[in-house]
Amino acid sequence: MASTDTQAPVLERVGYRLSRVVERWMPSPFLFAILLTYGVFVAGVGLGQLGMIGGADPDGPVEMVELWYGGFWDFLGFSMQMALILMTGFALAYHPRANDLLVWLAERARSARQAVALVAAFSMAVAWIHWGFSLILGAIFAREMGKVAHQRDIDVHYPLLCVAGYMGLGLTWHWGLSGSAPLLLTDASAVGEGTAFDMLSGTIPASETILHPYGIALTALSVGFAALVLVLITPSGERARGITEYIPEEELFGTETDGGSVTRQTAAVVPAELVVDVRDRPVVPDPGTLGLARALLGRVQHCPGPVAAGGVGYIAWLFVTEGRSALALNVVNFGFLMAGLLLWTNPAAYREKFGEAATAAAGIVLLFPFFAGLQGMMAGSGLAGAVADGLIDLSTEGTFPVFAWLTAAVVNLFVPSGGGEWIVLGPSVLEAAQNVGVEPAHATMAYAVGDAHTNLLNPFWAIPLLAITRIKAREMFGYAVVMLLALIPFLAAVLFLLPYGFA
């Protein structure tokens, strides 16, 4: 091991050693959420009593508990959306035909570095289209790349593949077509009179944020830099731990259902069972009543087809009539659900694949209320606004984009909802931008990357990925922290040097 360590490139050695430190000390996501809860509670009460946050009647312990409980259930609808996007995406991607496409793409990689770069580029590109796509497809692609690498004897470090699959949520999503902050500014009801954003003269179209050359340049430069860093820190030799060290080989390469078939024990059947899972059933029913039922109901297994086709067609119609504005989490979930049903065709097979995915949703159900409670305390006590004001007050016209990024990055550790965080901080950021002469669109895009950047430290958004890849947070977040640190000087330089009006 010593000789290998000496021969490895410096960045690879530094990344590996830092990852080992984080792996040793990082708490589980649930414990992380509990520790943050204590921290925010103490900070809110302490700063409130000192008069540094809140109004004339500062929040005490009882009031902070009320804020915590009041926010605790704010993510219920969102939690269900997240559980659905995980389960529908899993069921869709693990249909043999859909999975073949991911495997084919994974097979393009010929080395460990190519594998890591390809997963990262895929995750970040898909996240720019929609964060929900990247959340699931990035995780599944990382897992499939690990399987392909194992089969081809490519020594690729599986935890780093998982970080690469997470980079879309850790960097590019908030600059993309589903970015909460820039999209809220396109909504007249969100920026009109009587709202928190009524200091704006009107809405700000996506052409000035997401689709502006500034936003495109930020995204392209960041994707290239992140992929390069991942390549340079890719472990080699004895450091590279493959996927089978984290997922048993028999589980990875066991027998899968094939095109919607369901494997069952040979047993007597009744007509009701023939309706839902007659295909490939290894049973020859009695030629009497059951034989007649088989003749009449044998095709009923395809009954979901028209429903699924109608659902997919409706999604297509939405995009034709509404364009990019139709892209929303409910639309993505509905599309995934109907596309999966259309592919699987057999209701029983689709149901069973959902059952496999259901256990992966347990982390969402458990953790999301705790982070919602954190958001309730941060917003209700004024702590989030105080952090924003304190950082932004230090900025000038030239440094404002950097401080907007830092503001979002700090608060994102405690308020991990992009839209929720922007509603709390957005007015302060935009008002300060106007005071120093920075375009609101420019300030919004600088802010947006901060909201994504510290996802590389906070495991909130990684919960679905951890479930799909079967890796522990501490096993992958060492390299996530390496990426977070490597991005700090890069983002600071780009945000400071790249002019909004360069095009």
N, C-alpha and C positions, 0 to 999 in steps of 0.2 A: 504493500500500500504506500510505503514511503517513497519508493522510486516513482510510482505512478503519480503521486502528488507533486513531486519535483518537476516531472516532465510536462504536466498539464499546463495550459495557458493560464496567465494570472487571473483573468476574469472568471475563468471556469473554477479555479481554486477558491477565489473570494466568494463567488455565488454559492458554491457547495458548502463552505464553512458557515456562511450566514444562514443558509437554509437549515443546517443541522442545529444551530442555536435556536432558531424559531421553532423547529420541530420539537425540541426538548422542553420549551417553556410556554408555547402558545396554548391557551385553554381551549376547550371545546366551544363550538358556537353557542351552545346554551349557556355555559358558564360565562362566556364573553358577554352575552346579553345581560346576565344578572349583574356582573361587575360594572358594566356601563350604567345600569339602573342605579346602583349605589352611588356611583360617581356623579351622575346628573342630579340625583336627589340632594346630595350633600352640597354640591355647587349651587344649586338653585336656592336652597334654604340659606346657605351662608352668605352668598352675594346679595340675596334679597334683604336679609337682616342688616347688611352693611349699606343698603340703599344704592347698590350699584346696578341693580336691575329692578324691574317692576315699578309700580307707582307709589302713591303715598301710603298705601296699605300693602306692605310687602308680603310675599307668600311665606308662610311658616310651614312646619312639617305636615300639619293636617291638610293645608291647602295643596301642598305638593302631592300628597297621596291622592287627593281628589283629582288633580290634573292627570296623575298617572292612571287612575282608574277610568277617568273620562276618555282618555286616549286609547285605552287598552283594546277597545273593540272597534276602533276606527278602520282597521285593516280587514275586517271580516269579509266584505265583498271582494276585496283585492286578494285575500288569501285563497278564496275559492277560485278566482281567476288564475292564480298562480298554480294551484293544484291541478286545475284542468289543463293548463298549457304544458305542464310537466307530463301528465298522463296521456293526453292526446298526442303530444309530440313523440313520446316514447312509443306508443302503439303504432303510430304512422312510420317512424323511422325504422322500427324493427319488423315491419312486414318484409318478407324475403325480397320482394322486388325492389322496394325502396332502399332496403339495406344494401342491396347489391351496388347501388349507385355510390353510396358512401365508401364501400369497400373498394370499388374501382378507383375512386379518387384517392383513397389512402395508398393504393398500390403504386401511385405515381412517385411516391417518395422512395429514394434509393439509399438513403443514409439517415442516421439519427437527426442530424441538423436539418436536413430537408423535411423530415417528418414534423419536427417542432415548428419550423417556419410555415409549413403548409397548414397545419392546424391553426396557428395563430392568424395567418392571413384569412383563412376561411371564417374563423370566429369574428374577427374585426369587420370583415366585409359584410357578413350577414347581420351583425349588430347595427351597422349603418342603415340597413334596410328596415329592420325592426328588432328591438332588444329582445323581444320574446322568442324570435327565431334563434338568436344566438344563445340564449339561456339554455335551450334544450339541444339544438343541433350541434353547438360547439362542444357540449359535454359528450354527446353520443359519438361525434366524430373523433374526439380524443380517445374514447374507449375503443372504437374500431381501429384507429391507427395503432393503438397498443397491441391489439390482437394481430393485425397484419405484420407488425414489426416482429412479434414473437414467432410467427409462422415462418418468417423470412430470415430469422436469426440476426435481426438488426438490434444492436444494443442501444435502445433509447430509454431514457429515464422517464418512467411513467408519471411521477409527480409533476415533472416539467411539462409533459404533454397536457396534463389537466390544467395547469396554469395557462398554457397557450390557448386551450379551449375556453378559458374564462376571460381572455383579454378583451373581447368585445364589450363585456360589462364593465371592464376596468379601464377602458380608454375611449372607444369610438361611439358608443351608443347615443350619448347625449348630443353629439354633433350630427346625428342622422335623422332619418325621416320620422322617427318616433320620439325624438327628443322633447321632453316635457316642457322645458323653459321656452325654447323658441316656438313651439306649437301653441302654447298658451297665449303668446303675443299676437298670434294670427286670429284669435277669437275675440270678436267685438264685445261679447258679453263678459269677457274676462278683463278687458282693459277699458271699458266704458265708464261713464260717470257713476260714481257711487261705489266703485271697486277700489281695491288696494292699488291698482295700477292706473288710476285716473290722472296721474301727472303726465301720462303720455298724450300726445296730440292725436293719436289714432293707432290703429293696429299696425303691426310690423310684419310684412309678408315673409314667407320662407325664403324668397329670393334674396332677402337682405341678411339672412342668417344661415340656414342649413345649405341652401343652394348658391350662396354667394361665393365668389372665388376665394375669399378669406376662409370660409368654413371648409371648402373643398381642399384648400392647401393645407390647413391644419390637420385634416384627416389623413391626407396622403403622406405628409411628412411623418406623422406619428405612427402610422402603420409600418412604414419603412424602418423607422428607428426601433420600434418595439421588436419587430421581427429580427433585426440585426442583433440586438442585445440578447434575445433568446437563443439565437444561433451561437453567439460567443460564450454563453454560460452553460451550454448543453454539456452535461457530464459525459465523460468517456471512460472506457475501461471498467474497473471494478466499481466505480461510483454509479454507473448506470444500472438502475434496478427496474427490471421489466414488469409488465402488467401482471404476470403470474405470481409475483411476490405480494400482490394486493388482492387479487381475485383468483380463487382456485381454478386450475386449468380445466377441470371437469365441468365447472359452471360456465366457463367461457365458451367451450367448444362442445357442449352437450347437444343432444338432439333438440332441434327447434320445431315448432309447428311450421308447416309448409303451405304457404298460400292460403291459409285460412282453415286447414284441416285440424281436427282435434283428435288427439290420441286418447282412447278410453279402453277400459277393460271390456272384454267380450261379455255381454250380458243381455238379458231380455230387454226389449224396448217396448215403449207404448207410443201411440200415435203422436202425442204431444211432443215427444223427444224428436220424432222424425221432422217436425217442423223446423227445429232450430239447428240440428247438427247431424243431418243424414249423410252428408258428404264424407266419403272415406271411412265410414263407420264399419268396423270389422264384424258386422253382425248380419246374418241372413234371417230376416224375420219370417214368421209363420206365413205361409202363402194364403192364409185365410183373411181375417179382418185386417191384420197388420199389412198383409200384402196389398190389399186394396188401398189402405191408408198411404202406403209408400207410393203407389201409383198416382194418387190424388195430390199428395202433399210433397212429393219429392222435389218439386221446384220451389216450394215456398221458402226454402232456405235463402233464396235470392230476393226475398221481399224487401230487404232494406235498400236494394239497388236504386229504385226510383226516388226514394226519399233522399238518399245520399247524393244522387246525381242532381236532384233539384236544389239541395243545399249548396253544392259546389257551383251550380249555375247561378244561384242568387248572389254568391260572393263575387263571381265574375261580373255580374250585372252591376253590383255596387261600385266596382272599380271603373267600369265603363262610364257610369253616370256621374260618379262623384270624384273620380280620380284619386290622387294621393290622399285626399282628406278622408277617404273611407278607411284608411289603415288605422285600426284601433285594436286593443287587446281582445275585446269581445269578438271582433271580426276574425282575428287570428285564431282564437279558440274554436269558433264555429267552423272556420275553414278546415282546421286540423281534424276536428271531430268528424265532419262529413267526408273529407278525403280519406281518412282512415277507414271509415265504414265502407266507402266505395271500394277501397283496395281489398279489405279483408272479406267482404261479401257475406261471410258466415257470422251471424250474431254471436254464437257461442264462442268462436275463436276470438272475436274482437273483445268480448267480455272477459275472457281469460287473460288476454294480453293487458287489459286494463287492470286486472287483479294483480299482475306482476308489477305494474307501475304504481299501484296504490301504496305499497309500503314505502316507496320513495317520497311520498307526499307527507309522511309523518312529521318531518322536520319543519315543514311549512306550517302545519297546524299548531305545533308546539311553540315555535319561536316568534312567528309574526306578531302575535298579540303583545309580546314583551317589547319588541321594537316599536310597536304602535304606542305603547305606554311611554317609552322614551321620547317619542315625538311629541306626545301630549305635554310632557313636562318641559321640554325644550321650548316649545312654542308658547304654551300658556304662561310660563314664568317670565318670559322675555329674555331668557338666556341665549337663545339662538340669535335674536336680534342684537343683543349686546355684543356677542362675538363678532357678528358682521360689522356693526358700527365701529368697534374697536380696531379691526383690521383695515377697514376701508378708510378710516380717518387718517391713516398713515400714508395713503397713496397720493400721487400726483397724476397729471394727465398721462405722462409716459409710463408710470408704473401701475396705473389702475388695472389693466388687464391681469397683471400678475397677482395683485391683491384680491381681485375678484375670484380668481382661481383658488387662491389659498383659503379664502373665506368659505367657499363651497366645500373645499376638501376637508376642512376642520369640522364643519357642521354636519357633513355627510356621515361622519363616524357615529353620530347620535340620531340623526334624522335621515334614514336611508331610503326614503321615498323621494324620487326626483321631483314629482309634481308637488308633493307636500312641502318639501324643502323650499322650492321656488316661491310658493305662495307665502311662506314665512319670510324669506330673505329677499325675494325679488324687488319689492318696493324700495327697500333700503339700498340695494345695489343700483337700481336704475336712477334713483334720486341723486345718489352720490356721483354717478356717471355724468349726469347732466350738470352737476355743480362744477366738475373739473373739465367739462368739455369733451367727454367721450360719447360717441354714438351709442344709443341704447342697444342696437343690434350687436355692435362690437362687444359691449359689456356682457351681454347675454351669452355670447359664444365663448368668451373667456371664462365666465362663471361655469358654463355647462361642463367643461372638462374636469373641473374640480369635483363636481358631483359624481363623476365616474371614477376619478383617479383613486380615491381612498376606498373604493370597493375592493382594491387589492389588499387592504388590511382588515376591513370589516367583512366577516363571513356571511352577512345577511343574504346577499344575492347568490352566494355560492351553494346554498343549501340544496337546490335541485341538482347541481353538478356533482356535489358530494354523494348524493343518493345514486345517481346514475353511474358514476365512475367507481363507486365503492371505495373511495379513498377518504382518509380522515383529514380534517381541516389542517391540523398541525403538520401533516405529511406533505401538503402541497403549498401551504401559505408561506413557507420559508422562501421559496422562489417567487411567490407573489410579492413579498416584501422586497426582495431584490429588484424586481421590476418597478415597484413603487419608487424606490430610492433612485434607480437609474433614470426614471422619467422626470424627477424633480429638476435637475439642471437643464435638461432638454426642454421641458415645457416652459420653464422660466425664461429661457433664451428666446424660444419661438414666440411666446406671447409678448415679450418685450420688444423684439426686433421686427416682427412681421406686421407691417402697417395694414390697417383695415382697408384703406383705399388704394392698395398697391395695384389693383387691376384697373 
